[in-house]
Amino acid sequence: MSRCDNWFDYWGQGTMVTVTSASPAAPSLFPLYPSCGTDTSQDPIALGCLAKDFLPETIDFAWSDNKNDSIANGIKKFTPILNTAGTYITTTQLSVPASKSHEIFYCTATYPTGKGTIKVPPTPPCSGESSMTIRPPARDQFLEPNKTSTIICSVKKLCSQTVTLKWLKEGVEVSSGIHTVGPVSSGPNGYTLLSELTVSETDWDNDRVYSCKVESKNFSDIRNTSKSFECGSDCSSPEIGALLIPPNFADIYIRKSAILTCRVINMQSTEGLNVIWTKEDGKELKTSIGDRKVQSNGLFSVDATTSVCADEWERGDKYTCKVAHPELIFPLKNTLTKEPVTNSHAPSVYIFPPPSEQLALREAATVTCLVKGFNPPDLFIKWLSNGEELNASKYINTEPILESSQPPLYFAYSTLNINEQEWNAGNTYTCLVGHEKLPLQVTQRTVDKSTVYLDGFVDAEEEDFYNLWTTASTFIILFLLSLFYSTTVTLIKVK
C-alpha cells in the first residue's frame, strides 16, 4: 500500500497519459482567411491553416509564398488539442502585409506519416455568393405632381467595396434620377449595395425596358425590368423550379435518339447550379448545361439536356433530373417518361398546287400541304424540291391545332413559297410528313405543274374522293349526251 501512496513520484503529479490502439491518421487541412466583407486594407492581414483529426499529436507547419520561397517571420503555431473523437486539432497563423493581399500563400503540414500542402488566399473565394434583384415600381407608387416612382436594384454579399453600378433605359446609360447607397458592410455577409432610379409613369406605361448593371470583383450581372413583367406591390422572387421537356418526334426519327431537357427556371444567379440526369437504376447520364437565358421576369433559366436511345424512350424507361443550387435547401428531383397516348391516329396528308389567281399575277407561287386527323400532336413537316431537302426558311409550318376533342384529333399545314418561274419550269415539290403512327413513320406527297392526280401517293380517303368525282363526271357526260340525243330525235319528228 505504501508503494501505491507514492505513485505520483514516478509519473509527476498533474500529468495525464492517454493510451490508445488507434492507427496513425493524417490531418485534414483547411484554409482560414478573413471572412467575406472584412476590410483587407487593414495591415497586417491574418491568415490561418487548420489541421484536424490527426494522430499522433506530432505536427509541424511551414509557410511559403507564391514563388515557393519559405516565410520565416509573422508565424504563430498553437499546441494541438485532443478532441472528443480521440484525435488532435490545431492551427497555425501567418501575418502578411496588406500590400500582398492579392497574392496566394501556401501552408505545409509535416507529420509522422507524410506531408500535406494547401493554398490559402488572403481573401475568401466569394464567387457565387453574391445575389442581385431588381424591383419594379408598384402601380400605386406613381405619385403626384410629377407622376414618378422608383425602380430598386439591390446587390447582397459583395466581396469588395470596389463596385460599379449603372442604370440603362432601352440599353442607353441613364445619368440622372439615380440615388445609390453603399456599398455598406454587412459583417460576415460582405457588402450590400442599394440603388434607386426615378422613372415617369408615361415611360413605364410605354413599356420602356430598364436595366441595372453591376460589376465588381468576382461578380458581374445585369437585370432588366419593364411593365411587361410588373409584379405589383409584392415582388418576392418566385421559387426555383425544374420543367421537364420530352423529346420531339423529329429528333427521334432523324437522329434515332431522344433528347431530354430539364429547364431550371427563376434563378437569381446561375452560379453554383448543378444538374444531373440519371437512369432508373441510378446510373448518371452525360448532361450538357446550356447558356443562361433571361426570363421575362428578369430571372434566369438554363436548359440541361441529355441524349438517350430512342428505343429506351419508346418503351417507357424513366429518367430523373436532379437540380442542386445554393438557393435550394434540398435538391429538386423530377422524373420524365413517355406518356401513353389513347385514341392515337395517323395523319392524312394532302398537297395543293398554287392557286391560278396567284399564278396569273406572275410573281409568286405558294404550294400548300395539309396534314389532318392525327394524334398525338407531335410531328414534323419538311419540303423537298426535285428530291433535295429545302431550307426551313423557305416554308412556314403551323403548330398543331385541335380540330376535334372527341376523340382528340389535330391538324396542321405548311406553305412553301417559290417564285412563279420555278413552278412553271416543271420542278417537283414534295411535302414530307413524319408521325409516329404512320406505317413507316413517314409519308410524302408530290406536286408539279402537270400534276392533277397524285399517282403513287394516294391514300384511301383521296382515292374515294377521286372515284366519286370520276363517277359523277361520267354521269354528267352521259346525261348531257342523252339530252342531246333526245333533242335531236324530237327535231327529226317535227320535220
ROLO-328208 format. One record per residue (C-alpha): residue number from 1; x, y, z. Coordinates in Angstrom, 2 decimals, padded with zeros to 5 digits, always signed. Layout:
% residues N
<atom NUM <X Y Z>>
...
//
This chain:
% residues 495
<atom 1 <+000.00 +000.00 +000.00>>
<atom 2 <+002.86 +002.36 +000.79>>
<atom 3 <+004.13 +001.95 -002.77>>
<atom 4 <+000.73 +002.92 -004.14>>
<atom 5 <+000.57 +006.03 -001.94>>
<atom 6 <+003.66 +007.42 -003.67>>
<atom 7 <+002.72 +006.69 -007.34>>
<atom 8 <+002.82 +010.39 -008.25>>
<atom 9 <+006.57 +010.28 -007.60>>
<atom 10 <+007.01 +008.15 -010.71>>
<atom 11 <+004.73 +009.99 -013.17>>
<atom 12 <+004.64 +013.53 -011.97>>
<atom 13 <+001.52 +014.94 -010.36>>
<atom 14 <-000.93 +016.58 -012.83>>
<atom 15 <+000.23 +014.69 -015.95>>
<atom 16 <-002.42 +012.82 -017.98>>
<atom 17 <-001.48 +009.86 -020.15>>
<atom 18 <-003.70 +008.66 -022.98>>
<atom 19 <-003.28 +005.09 -024.11>>
<atom 20 <-004.81 +004.24 -027.47>>
<atom 21 <-004.58 +001.47 -030.01>>
<atom 22 <-005.80 +003.73 -032.86>>
<atom 23 <-003.77 +003.80 -036.06>>
<atom 24 <-001.89 +006.97 -037.10>>
<atom 25 <-004.09 +009.37 -039.05>>
<atom 26 <-003.09 +012.19 -041.42>>
<atom 27 <-004.61 +015.62 -040.73>>
<atom 28 <-007.34 +017.21 -042.81>>
<atom 29 <-006.17 +020.72 -043.77>>
<atom 30 <-008.42 +023.76 -044.21>>
<atom 31 <-007.54 +027.36 -045.15>>
<atom 32 <-008.51 +030.20 -042.76>>
<atom 33 <-008.85 +033.69 -044.20>>
<atom 34 <-010.74 +036.93 -043.47>>
<atom 35 <-014.49 +036.48 -043.89>>
<atom 36 <-016.17 +037.96 -046.94>>
<atom 37 <-016.74 +041.64 -046.18>>
<atom 38 <-013.68 +042.11 -043.99>>
<atom 39 <-011.65 +045.18 -044.91>>
<atom 40 <-008.45 +043.74 -046.36>>
<atom 41 <-006.83 +047.15 -046.42>>
<atom 42 <-006.02 +046.80 -042.70>>
<atom 43 <-002.37 +046.00 -042.02>>
<atom 44 <-001.38 +043.24 -041.45>>
<atom 45 <-003.81 +040.57 -042.69>>
<atom 46 <-004.06 +037.39 -040.64>>
<atom 47 <-004.24 +034.06 -042.49>>
<atom 48 <-004.53 +030.63 -040.94>>
<atom 49 <-004.29 +026.92 -041.52>>
<atom 50 <-006.42 +024.41 -039.59>>
<atom 51 <-005.30 +020.80 -039.13>>
<atom 52 <-007.81 +018.38 -037.63>>
<atom 53 <-008.41 +014.68 -036.96>>
<atom 54 <-004.73 +013.69 -036.90>>
<atom 55 <-002.86 +011.17 -034.75>>
<atom 56 <-000.36 +011.20 -033.07>>
<atom 57 <-000.15 +014.81 -031.92>>
<atom 58 <+003.24 +015.42 -033.55>>
<atom 59 <+002.88 +018.00 -036.32>>
<atom 60 <+004.86 +020.93 -037.72>>
<atom 61 <+003.91 +023.78 -040.06>>
<atom 62 <+005.76 +025.82 -042.66>>
<atom 63 <+004.57 +028.74 -044.83>>
<atom 64 <+005.68 +029.79 -048.31>>
<atom 65 <+004.68 +032.43 -050.86>>
<atom 66 <+003.52 +032.05 -054.47>>
<atom 67 <+007.16 +031.84 -055.58>>
<atom 68 <+007.69 +028.86 -053.27>>
<atom 69 <+010.04 +030.88 -051.05>>
<atom 70 <+009.89 +030.00 -047.36>>
<atom 71 <+008.49 +032.55 -044.92>>
<atom 72 <+010.16 +032.82 -041.52>>
<atom 73 <+008.50 +035.86 -039.92>>
<atom 74 <+004.96 +036.51 -038.75>>
<atom 75 <+004.16 +032.85 -038.00>>
<atom 76 <+002.35 +031.58 -034.91>>
<atom 77 <+001.88 +027.92 -034.00>>
<atom 78 <-000.56 +026.60 -031.45>>
<atom 79 <-000.40 +023.48 -029.27>>
<atom 80 <-002.51 +020.55 -030.55>>
<atom 81 <-005.68 +019.85 -028.57>>
<atom 82 <-007.20 +016.40 -028.03>>
<atom 83 <-010.84 +016.33 -029.18>>
<atom 84 <-013.66 +014.04 -028.14>>
<atom 85 <-013.01 +011.68 -031.08>>
<atom 86 <-009.58 +010.82 -029.69>>
<atom 87 <-007.69 +012.73 -032.41>>
<atom 88 <-005.96 +016.12 -032.39>>
<atom 89 <-006.71 +019.54 -033.81>>
<atom 90 <-004.50 +022.63 -034.10>>
<atom 91 <-003.90 +025.77 -036.13>>
<atom 92 <-001.13 +027.99 -037.37>>
<atom 93 <-001.32 +031.69 -038.25>>
<atom 94 <+000.54 +033.89 -040.71>>
<atom 95 <+000.51 +037.70 -040.73>>
<atom 96 <+001.10 +039.30 -044.15>>
<atom 97 <+001.21 +042.98 -045.21>>
<atom 98 <-001.93 +044.42 -046.82>>
<atom 99 <+000.17 +045.19 -049.90>>
<atom 100 <+000.29 +041.42 -050.54>>
<atom 101 <-003.47 +040.91 -050.26>>
<atom 102 <-003.64 +039.87 -053.92>>
<atom 103 <-001.05 +037.08 -053.52>>
<atom 104 <-001.54 +033.40 -052.72>>
<atom 105 <+000.21 +031.69 -049.79>>
<atom 106 <+000.80 +028.02 -049.03>>
<atom 107 <+000.65 +026.15 -045.72>>
<atom 108 <+002.54 +022.85 -045.41>>
<atom 109 <+001.91 +020.43 -042.55>>
<atom 110 <+004.53 +017.76 -041.79>>
<atom 111 <+003.52 +014.75 -039.66>>
<atom 112 <+004.99 +011.29 -038.92>>
<atom 113 <+003.29 +009.59 -041.86>>
<atom 114 <+003.81 +012.25 -044.51>>
<atom 115 <+003.24 +015.85 -045.63>>
<atom 116 <+000.34 +017.92 -046.97>>
<atom 117 <+000.03 +021.41 -048.52>>
<atom 118 <-002.97 +023.69 -049.08>>
<atom 119 <-003.44 +027.07 -050.78>>
<atom 120 <-004.55 +029.98 -048.57>>
<atom 121 <-005.78 +033.15 -050.35>>
<atom 122 <-005.81 +036.44 -048.39>>
<atom 123 <-009.46 +036.94 -049.41>>
<atom 124 <-012.17 +034.28 -049.49>>
<atom 125 <-013.37 +032.68 -052.74>>
<atom 126 <-016.62 +034.65 -052.78>>
<atom 127 <-017.79 +033.96 -056.35>>
<atom 128 <-021.27 +032.52 -056.38>>
<atom 129 <-022.32 +034.06 -053.07>>
<atom 130 <-023.43 +037.46 -054.35>>
<atom 131 <-027.06 +037.89 -055.38>>
<atom 132 <-028.84 +040.64 -057.29>>
<atom 133 <-032.51 +041.63 -057.57>>
<atom 134 <-034.44 +044.36 -059.35>>
<atom 135 <-037.86 +045.54 -058.15>>
<atom 136 <-040.22 +047.47 -060.45>>
<atom 137 <-042.46 +050.20 -059.01>>
<atom 138 <-045.89 +049.26 -057.74>>
<atom 139 <-048.79 +050.83 -059.60>>
<atom 140 <-049.86 +052.92 -056.58>>
<atom 141 <-046.38 +054.44 -056.20>>
<atom 142 <-046.68 +056.86 -059.13>>
<atom 143 <-047.46 +059.95 -057.09>>
<atom 144 <-048.44 +063.49 -057.95>>
<atom 145 <-047.39 +066.05 -059.01>>
<atom 146 <-044.78 +064.50 -061.32>>
<atom 147 <-046.27 +061.02 -061.57>>
<atom 148 <-042.92 +059.38 -060.87>>
<atom 149 <-041.83 +056.33 -058.93>>
<atom 150 <-038.65 +054.34 -058.34>>
<atom 151 <-037.14 +051.08 -059.52>>
<atom 152 <-034.95 +049.46 -056.86>>
<atom 153 <-031.80 +047.44 -057.58>>
<atom 154 <-030.07 +045.64 -054.70>>
<atom 155 <-026.93 +043.52 -054.54>>
<atom 156 <-026.06 +041.44 -051.48>>
<atom 157 <-022.94 +039.60 -050.31>>
<atom 158 <-020.49 +041.57 -052.43>>
<atom 159 <-016.92 +040.64 -051.56>>
<atom 160 <-015.40 +044.02 -052.38>>
<atom 161 <-016.20 +047.68 -051.85>>
<atom 162 <-014.96 +048.37 -055.35>>
<atom 163 <-018.13 +048.14 -057.41>>
<atom 164 <-019.65 +049.88 -060.45>>
<atom 165 <-023.43 +050.23 -060.86>>
<atom 166 <-025.06 +051.64 -063.99>>
<atom 167 <-028.69 +052.22 -064.93>>
<atom 168 <-029.80 +051.86 -068.56>>
<atom 169 <-033.01 +052.79 -070.37>>
<atom 170 <-033.59 +050.86 -073.59>>
<atom 171 <-029.88 +049.97 -073.49>>
<atom 172 <-028.68 +053.59 -073.14>>
<atom 173 <-027.00 +054.66 -069.89>>
<atom 174 <-029.01 +056.95 -067.61>>
<atom 175 <-027.19 +059.76 -065.78>>
<atom 176 <-029.94 +061.43 -063.71>>
<atom 177 <-032.62 +060.40 -061.23>>
<atom 178 <-030.29 +057.93 -059.51>>
<atom 179 <-029.83 +057.55 -055.75>>
<atom 180 <-027.32 +054.91 -054.59>>
<atom 181 <-026.47 +053.81 -051.05>>
<atom 182 <-023.36 +051.74 -050.33>>
<atom 183 <-021.61 +049.52 -050.59>>
<atom 184 <-022.11 +049.17 -046.82>>
<atom 185 <-020.62 +046.39 -044.73>>
<atom 186 <-022.93 +043.56 -043.64>>
<atom 187 <-020.34 +041.92 -041.41>>
<atom 188 <-019.62 +038.33 -042.39>>
<atom 189 <-022.08 +038.65 -045.32>>
<atom 190 <-019.84 +041.09 -047.20>>
<atom 191 <-021.18 +044.34 -048.62>>
<atom 192 <-024.66 +045.44 -049.65>>
<atom 193 <-025.41 +047.91 -052.43>>
<atom 194 <-028.78 +049.61 -052.95>>
<atom 195 <-029.71 +051.92 -055.84>>
<atom 196 <-032.95 +053.63 -056.90>>
<atom 197 <-033.87 +055.02 -060.32>>
<atom 198 <-036.73 +057.51 -060.71>>
<atom 199 <-038.96 +056.80 -063.72>>
<atom 200 <-042.04 +058.53 -065.08>>
<atom 201 <-045.43 +056.86 -065.34>>
<atom 202 <-045.51 +057.67 -069.07>>
<atom 203 <-042.26 +055.83 -069.78>>
<atom 204 <-043.34 +052.90 -067.62>>
<atom 205 <-046.74 +052.61 -069.33>>
<atom 206 <-044.97 +052.72 -072.72>>
<atom 207 <-043.15 +049.54 -071.66>>
<atom 208 <-039.67 +051.04 -071.63>>
<atom 209 <-037.05 +048.47 -070.56>>
<atom 210 <-034.82 +049.50 -067.65>>
<atom 211 <-031.61 +047.67 -066.74>>
<atom 212 <-029.41 +047.62 -063.66>>
<atom 213 <-025.84 +046.60 -064.43>>
<atom 214 <-023.33 +045.79 -061.67>>
<atom 215 <-019.65 +044.91 -061.95>>
<atom 216 <-017.38 +044.06 -059.03>>
<atom 217 <-014.63 +041.66 -058.07>>
<atom 218 <-015.86 +038.08 -058.62>>
<atom 219 <-019.32 +039.35 -059.63>>
<atom 220 <-020.90 +040.76 -062.77>>
<atom 221 <-024.59 +040.80 -063.62>>
<atom 222 <-027.40 +042.74 -065.33>>
<atom 223 <-031.13 +042.64 -064.57>>
<atom 224 <-033.99 +044.02 -066.66>>
<atom 225 <-037.50 +045.17 -065.83>>
<atom 226 <-040.45 +046.77 -067.60>>
<atom 227 <-044.22 +046.95 -067.34>>
<atom 228 <-044.46 +043.62 -069.19>>
<atom 229 <-043.31 +041.82 -066.07>>
<atom 230 <-044.61 +044.20 -063.43>>
<atom 231 <-045.32 +042.33 -060.21>>
<atom 232 <-047.31 +044.82 -058.16>>
<atom 233 <-046.67 +045.57 -054.51>>
<atom 234 <-045.31 +042.12 -053.67>>
<atom 235 <-042.25 +041.46 -055.80>>
<atom 236 <-040.84 +038.49 -053.95>>
<atom 237 <-038.95 +036.25 -056.35>>
<atom 238 <-040.69 +033.06 -057.49>>
<atom 239 <-039.19 +029.80 -056.37>>
<atom 240 <-036.64 +027.94 -058.46>>
<atom 241 <-038.31 +025.18 -060.44>>
<atom 242 <-037.45 +022.46 -062.94>>
<atom 243 <-039.55 +021.88 -066.08>>
<atom 244 <-039.07 +018.59 -067.92>>
<atom 245 <-039.42 +018.76 -071.71>>
<atom 246 <-039.80 +015.45 -073.59>>
<atom 247 <-038.05 +014.82 -076.92>>
<atom 248 <-039.75 +015.79 -080.17>>
<atom 249 <-040.55 +013.25 -082.84>>
<atom 250 <-038.19 +014.85 -085.38>>
<atom 251 <-035.17 +014.17 -083.14>>
<atom 252 <-036.28 +010.60 -082.54>>
<atom 253 <-036.84 +009.87 -086.24>>
<atom 254 <-033.86 +011.72 -087.72>>
<atom 255 <-031.21 +011.23 -085.01>>
<atom 256 <-032.51 +007.89 -083.72>>
<atom 257 <-032.06 +009.30 -080.21>>
<atom 258 <-034.25 +011.10 -077.69>>
<atom 259 <-033.11 +014.47 -076.30>>
<atom 260 <-034.41 +015.05 -072.75>>
<atom 261 <-034.45 +018.63 -071.45>>
<atom 262 <-034.54 +019.80 -067.83>>
<atom 263 <-035.22 +023.55 -067.77>>
<atom 264 <-034.26 +025.20 -064.48>>
<atom 265 <-036.17 +028.48 -064.05>>
<atom 266 <-036.42 +031.51 -061.75>>
<atom 267 <-032.78 +031.71 -060.68>>
<atom 268 <-031.34 +034.94 -059.29>>
<atom 269 <-027.92 +033.66 -060.32>>
<atom 270 <-026.66 +030.58 -062.13>>
<atom 271 <-023.51 +030.34 -060.01>>
<atom 272 <-023.35 +027.02 -058.17>>
<atom 273 <-026.00 +025.37 -060.37>>
<atom 274 <-025.55 +021.63 -060.82>>
<atom 275 <-027.89 +019.44 -062.90>>
<atom 276 <-027.56 +015.69 -063.41>>
<atom 277 <-029.77 +013.32 -065.43>>
<atom 278 <-029.91 +009.71 -064.16>>
<atom 279 <-031.44 +006.46 -065.33>>
<atom 280 <-033.98 +004.50 -063.30>>
<atom 281 <-031.15 +002.36 -061.86>>
<atom 282 <-029.33 +005.48 -060.61>>
<atom 283 <-026.67 +005.49 -063.34>>
<atom 284 <-025.66 +009.05 -064.22>>
<atom 285 <-026.06 +010.21 -067.82>>
<atom 286 <-023.84 +012.70 -069.61>>
<atom 287 <-025.54 +016.05 -069.02>>
<atom 288 <-024.90 +019.19 -071.07>>
<atom 289 <-025.74 +022.52 -069.42>>
<atom 290 <-026.56 +025.34 -071.84>>
<atom 291 <-026.10 +029.09 -071.56>>
<atom 292 <-028.31 +031.02 -069.20>>
<atom 293 <-031.23 +032.97 -070.65>>
<atom 294 <-033.07 +035.98 -069.24>>
<atom 295 <-036.74 +035.34 -068.49>>
<atom 296 <-039.45 +037.96 -068.84>>
<atom 297 <-039.39 +038.47 -065.05>>
<atom 298 <-035.68 +039.32 -065.07>>
<atom 299 <-034.59 +035.98 -063.57>>
<atom 300 <-032.55 +033.32 -065.36>>
<atom 301 <-033.26 +029.92 -066.85>>
<atom 302 <-030.87 +027.19 -068.02>>
<atom 303 <-031.52 +024.08 -070.13>>
<atom 304 <-029.73 +020.87 -069.12>>
<atom 305 <-030.00 +018.13 -071.76>>
<atom 306 <-029.07 +014.50 -072.16>>
<atom 307 <-029.42 +012.01 -075.02>>
<atom 308 <-030.84 +008.50 -074.60>>
<atom 309 <-031.61 +005.69 -077.03>>
<atom 310 <-034.87 +006.14 -078.89>>
<atom 311 <-035.86 +002.51 -078.18>>
<atom 312 <-035.41 +003.02 -074.43>>
<atom 313 <-037.57 +006.15 -074.50>>
<atom 314 <-040.28 +004.47 -076.61>>
<atom 315 <-040.57 +001.50 -074.24>>
<atom 316 <-041.28 +003.81 -071.29>>
<atom 317 <-037.98 +003.94 -069.37>>
<atom 318 <-037.88 +006.54 -066.58>>
<atom 319 <-035.28 +009.30 -066.28>>
<atom 320 <-034.72 +011.66 -063.33>>
<atom 321 <-033.38 +015.22 -063.37>>
<atom 322 <-031.70 +016.30 -060.12>>
<atom 323 <-031.12 +020.04 -059.61>>
<atom 324 <-028.84 +021.48 -056.91>>
<atom 325 <-028.48 +025.23 -056.37>>
<atom 326 <-027.22 +027.40 -053.46>>
<atom 327 <-030.71 +028.93 -053.11>>
<atom 328 <-032.33 +025.50 -052.69>>
<atom 329 <-032.47 +023.90 -049.24>>
<atom 330 <-032.99 +020.48 -050.78>>
<atom 331 <-032.24 +019.38 -054.38>>
<atom 332 <-035.13 +019.17 -056.83>>
<atom 333 <-035.91 +015.77 -058.34>>
<atom 334 <-038.35 +015.31 -061.24>>
<atom 335 <-038.92 +012.17 -063.32>>
<atom 336 <-039.70 +012.06 -067.05>>
<atom 337 <-041.12 +009.14 -069.04>>
<atom 338 <-043.09 +008.78 -072.25>>
<atom 339 <-046.78 +009.21 -071.56>>
<atom 340 <-049.07 +006.67 -073.27>>
<atom 341 <-051.44 +008.17 -075.85>>
<atom 342 <-055.02 +007.00 -076.12>>
<atom 343 <-057.04 +007.35 -079.35>>
<atom 344 <-053.89 +007.69 -081.43>>
<atom 345 <-054.38 +008.17 -085.16>>
<atom 346 <-052.14 +008.55 -088.20>>
<atom 347 <-052.47 +011.75 -090.25>>
<atom 348 <-053.97 +012.18 -093.70>>
<atom 349 <-051.80 +014.31 -095.97>>
<atom 350 <-052.99 +016.48 -098.88>>
<atom 351 <-050.94 +018.71 -101.18>>
<atom 352 <-052.32 +021.63 -103.21>>
<atom 353 <-050.71 +023.45 -106.16>>
<atom 354 <-050.58 +027.26 -106.26>>
<atom 355 <-053.99 +028.82 -106.94>>
<atom 356 <-054.49 +030.01 -110.52>>
<atom 357 <-055.33 +033.54 -109.30>>
<atom 358 <-051.87 +033.79 -107.74>>
<atom 359 <-050.11 +032.37 -110.80>>
<atom 360 <-051.91 +034.89 -113.01>>
<atom 361 <-050.02 +037.67 -111.21>>
<atom 362 <-046.74 +036.03 -112.41>>
<atom 363 <-044.97 +036.97 -109.17>>
<atom 364 <-045.07 +034.14 -106.63>>
<atom 365 <-046.39 +030.62 -106.18>>
<atom 366 <-047.48 +029.02 -102.90>>
<atom 367 <-047.67 +025.24 -102.54>>
<atom 368 <-049.69 +024.08 -099.53>>
<atom 369 <-049.54 +020.85 -097.54>>
<atom 370 <-052.46 +019.99 -095.24>>
<atom 371 <-051.97 +017.39 -092.50>>
<atom 372 <-055.10 +016.45 -090.57>>
<atom 373 <-056.74 +013.93 -088.28>>
<atom 374 <-053.67 +012.95 -086.24>>
<atom 375 <-052.90 +012.25 -082.57>>
<atom 376 <-050.53 +012.68 -080.69>>
<atom 377 <-049.90 +016.24 -081.91>>
<atom 378 <-046.11 +015.87 -082.25>>
<atom 379 <-045.00 +015.62 -085.90>>
<atom 380 <-042.63 +017.20 -088.40>>
<atom 381 <-043.16 +018.66 -091.90>>
<atom 382 <-040.35 +019.20 -094.38>>
<atom 383 <-040.23 +020.18 -098.06>>
<atom 384 <-038.15 +018.83 -100.93>>
<atom 385 <-037.58 +020.26 -104.40>>
<atom 386 <-036.68 +017.72 -107.08>>
<atom 387 <-035.78 +015.32 -104.26>>
<atom 388 <-033.46 +017.76 -102.43>>
<atom 389 <-034.41 +018.99 -098.96>>
<atom 390 <-035.17 +022.72 -098.79>>
<atom 391 <-034.03 +025.11 -096.10>>
<atom 392 <-036.65 +025.67 -093.41>>
<atom 393 <-036.58 +029.41 -094.10>>
<atom 394 <-038.41 +028.77 -097.41>>
<atom 395 <-041.58 +027.43 -095.80>>
<atom 396 <-043.84 +028.10 -092.82>>
<atom 397 <-045.29 +025.38 -090.58>>
<atom 398 <-048.16 +025.99 -088.20>>
<atom 399 <-048.36 +024.47 -084.74>>
<atom 400 <-050.78 +021.52 -084.43>>
<atom 401 <-054.33 +022.80 -083.87>>
<atom 402 <-057.09 +020.82 -082.16>>
<atom 403 <-059.88 +020.13 -084.67>>
<atom 404 <-061.83 +017.54 -082.67>>
<atom 405 <-061.96 +016.87 -078.95>>
<atom 406 <-063.88 +013.56 -079.02>>
<atom 407 <-061.67 +011.83 -080.00>>
<atom 408 <-058.79 +014.34 -079.83>>
<atom 409 <-057.52 +014.95 -083.37>>
<atom 410 <-055.23 +017.68 -084.69>>
<atom 411 <-054.46 +019.37 -087.97>>
<atom 412 <-051.57 +021.49 -089.25>>
<atom 413 <-050.50 +022.91 -092.56>>
<atom 414 <-047.36 +024.13 -094.24>>
<atom 415 <-046.92 +026.67 -097.04>>
<atom 416 <-043.94 +026.65 -099.39>>
<atom 417 <-043.22 +029.94 -101.11>>
<atom 418 <-041.46 +029.83 -104.51>>
<atom 419 <-041.42 +032.18 -107.47>>
<atom 420 <-043.67 +031.71 -110.45>>
<atom 421 <-040.76 +030.89 -112.79>>
<atom 422 <-039.69 +027.93 -110.61>>
<atom 423 <-043.20 +026.50 -110.71>>
<atom 424 <-043.60 +026.90 -114.48>>
<atom 425 <-040.18 +025.33 -115.04>>
<atom 426 <-041.73 +021.98 -114.11>>
<atom 427 <-039.90 +021.43 -110.79>>
<atom 428 <-041.45 +018.87 -108.44>>
<atom 429 <-042.24 +019.75 -104.84>>
<atom 430 <-042.68 +017.14 -102.12>>
<atom 431 <-044.25 +017.52 -098.68>>
<atom 432 <-042.58 +015.06 -096.27>>
<atom 433 <-044.51 +014.34 -093.07>>
<atom 434 <-043.29 +012.36 -090.08>>
<atom 435 <-045.56 +010.98 -087.35>>
<atom 436 <-045.16 +008.02 -085.01>>
<atom 437 <-048.46 +006.41 -086.10>>
<atom 438 <-047.69 +006.31 -089.84>>
<atom 439 <-046.87 +002.79 -091.08>>
<atom 440 <-043.24 +003.72 -091.79>>
<atom 441 <-043.37 +006.81 -089.53>>
<atom 442 <-043.07 +009.00 -092.64>>
<atom 443 <-045.10 +009.68 -095.78>>
<atom 444 <-044.92 +012.15 -098.65>>
<atom 445 <-047.00 +013.87 -101.31>>
<atom 446 <-045.61 +015.37 -104.53>>
<atom 447 <-046.95 +018.00 -106.89>>
<atom 448 <-045.72 +019.80 -110.02>>
<atom 449 <-047.15 +021.92 -112.82>>
<atom 450 <-048.56 +018.94 -114.69>>
<atom 451 <-049.99 +017.12 -111.64>>
<atom 452 <-053.75 +016.75 -111.24>>
<atom 453 <-053.98 +013.36 -109.56>>
<atom 454 <-051.08 +012.15 -107.41>>
<atom 455 <-050.19 +008.69 -108.69>>
<atom 456 <-048.39 +006.54 -106.21>>
<atom 457 <-049.07 +008.69 -103.16>>
<atom 458 <-052.85 +008.46 -102.80>>
<atom 459 <-054.40 +007.28 -099.57>>
<atom 460 <-057.83 +005.67 -099.27>>
<atom 461 <-059.64 +008.89 -098.48>>
<atom 462 <-058.22 +010.63 -101.54>>
<atom 463 <-058.99 +007.60 -103.72>>
<atom 464 <-062.64 +007.55 -102.60>>
<atom 465 <-062.90 +011.22 -103.43>>
<atom 466 <-061.33 +010.64 -106.86>>
<atom 467 <-063.62 +007.68 -107.64>>
<atom 468 <-066.65 +009.70 -106.59>>
<atom 469 <-065.56 +012.59 -108.78>>
<atom 470 <-064.91 +010.22 -111.72>>
<atom 471 <-068.35 +008.60 -111.36>>
<atom 472 <-070.08 +011.94 -111.09>>
<atom 473 <-068.21 +013.27 -114.11>>
<atom 474 <-069.21 +010.19 -116.18>>
<atom 475 <-072.84 +010.58 -115.17>>
<atom 476 <-072.86 +014.25 -116.13>>
<atom 477 <-071.36 +013.48 -119.55>>
<atom 478 <-073.86 +010.67 -120.22>>
<atom 479 <-076.72 +012.90 -119.10>>
<atom 480 <-075.63 +015.64 -121.50>>
<atom 481 <-075.28 +013.12 -124.36>>
<atom 482 <-078.74 +011.69 -123.67>>
<atom 483 <-080.18 +015.17 -123.55>>
<atom 484 <-078.55 +015.98 -126.86>>
<atom 485 <-079.81 +012.71 -128.41>>
<atom 486 <-083.38 +013.31 -127.19>>
<atom 487 <-083.38 +016.82 -128.60>>
<atom 488 <-082.13 +015.57 -131.98>>
<atom 489 <-084.87 +012.87 -132.23>>
<atom 490 <-087.58 +015.41 -131.41>>
<atom 491 <-086.36 +017.76 -134.10>>
<atom 492 <-086.46 +014.92 -136.67>>
<atom 493 <-090.03 +014.02 -135.72>>
<atom 494 <-091.09 +017.64 -136.07>>
<atom 495 <-089.66 +017.78 -139.51>>
//
